[in-house]
Structures are given as C-alpha cells and as structure tokens.
Amino acid sequence: MEIKPTESELEILQVIWKRGQCTVRDVHEELAKNKDAGYTTTLKLMQIMHDKGLVERDTAAKTHLYKALITREQAQQTALDKIISTVFKGSTSDLVIQALGHHRASKDEIEAIKNYLDQFGG
C-alpha cells in the first residue's frame, strides 16, 4: 500500500529531511517560524506519521528521535501522481506546459529539461 502524506505531514517531513533526524521539539520550533502550530499538535501528527510508517522513532534516549522512512523523491512522486491524475486528468504534457508557462525556469533548468527529453528521442 502506498503511503500518501498529508500537507501537514509533508511540512514535518521537510524539517526531518533537512536535519536527518530530530525531536518533536526540533520540528515544532522549525514549524513555529512560519505558522502558528501548537507543540501538542506537532507531537500528535508525528505519532500518527509513526503509525502510518512515514517516520521511525528511536526511543533509546529520553528524548525520542524521529527519522523519515520515505524519501523526498518518493513523496514528490506520490504528490505528482495525484496532481496529474486529478488536476490534469492524466495529461503529463498539460502539467509541464502549465508549470513552464507560469514559473520562470533558469537557462540551466531549461537545458536540463531539454537533455532529459532528448533521452526519449524528442
């Protein structure tokens, strides 16, 4: 079964991916910089994430350390698959056209995209 993190869970995963492993307090303090989130809410979300298999918890120390069990790439792929199937009705080309039409890509990014497409004989 594929695990699909919620938006709040993705925010927590961003912090964990950046740090490698961290405590609930570490995550809470990082999230509190940008939004009003209570410590107990962060704790509850991370417990749910543990139950869902999104993170693992090292309980050896007094302060539990959390580590991500899914990679940023896995989360991006899951989110992208959902967007393509729902918002773009399965059309990858519509997604790419929309993304390139509304977000300024650097010359390096455009070159990387061209190189990637060349792999498909395009």
Secondary structure, DSSP 4 states (H G I P E B T S, - for coil): ------HHHHHHHHHHHHHSSB-HHHHHHHHHTTS---HHHHHHHHHHHHHHTSEEEE-SSSS-EEEESS-HHHHHHHHHHHHHHHTSTT-HHHHHHHHHHHSPPPHHHHHHHHHHHHTTT-
